[in-house]
């Protein structure tokens, strides 16, 4: 990818993008007790689809839905949808800082997948960085094996799914444009959400199951204007965040831009503390430091080696 090397502007865009993503996750958490997760997902993607199509029309960019890699595209859309379904659901069960921090293991999985799928050589230094990062994940999760919180795995599984989609996107980007791949993500998510709702609405669940998975099983309805406003804001923050990150990586050096994605963790720490009184414990902050340190080292190491699989695409 060619860059015009306007790093200051790119950094401003990345900071803005991660700020609106922090707001998006906050809005989803706020709605998790009253709006079905797949209704949120559908509205988010419908707004994103509409704004993207308008953008393409305005800039005279061809709108192409066809893919040259149908099987890989189907695999990518399913994996992306599954991963972020788990991530959004985890927001109803975990503190916001915990969920966001655990998602940021995705660069490590991207590096691992690049070795097996893209046949990239991963040296000792990057393996050490990955090991440090996973040590950080262990400290953040702080597992009690007699009382393990399974929901802490959901952001990590999302990171794995996301990493896999990035590698597939890398393989298909020679013929399928970035905007085509984004349109596939939006359209498939709407279709999958509707199908899941139709299936689940025809199954009788026990009261305990409904209570545990209410975010998934509640009826599709919008109870008030405030919820409707938040739904629209989720959609707009999602697409604004994407365009900010896309613009940042388009005009800036990935190695300079990527580390600033971690600003989202600062935002969610502040937001979560003031709204819910939630934060990470001491082990969590140590783990957070290790994840950020290992992630930034991975970014910089890949840039030095000119292997930009982990950092030539936004993390969200």
Buried (B, 14 or more C-beta within 10 A) or exposed (E): EEBEEBBEEBBBBBBBBBBBBBBBBBBBBBBBEBBBBBBBBBBBBBBBBEBBBEEBEEEEEEEEEEBEBEEBBEBBBBBBBBBBBBBBBBBBBBBBBBBBBBBBBBBBBBBBBBBEBEEBEBEEEBBEBBEBBBBBBEBBBBEEEEEEBEBBBBBBBBBBBBBBBBBBBBBBBEEBEEBBBBBBBBBBBBBBBBEBBEEBEEEEEEEEEEEEBBBBBBEEEBEEEEBEEBBBBBBBBBBBBBBBBBBBBBBBBBBBBBBBBBBBBEBBBEBBBEEEEBBBEEBBBBBBEBBBBBBBBBBBBBBEBEBBBBBBBBBB
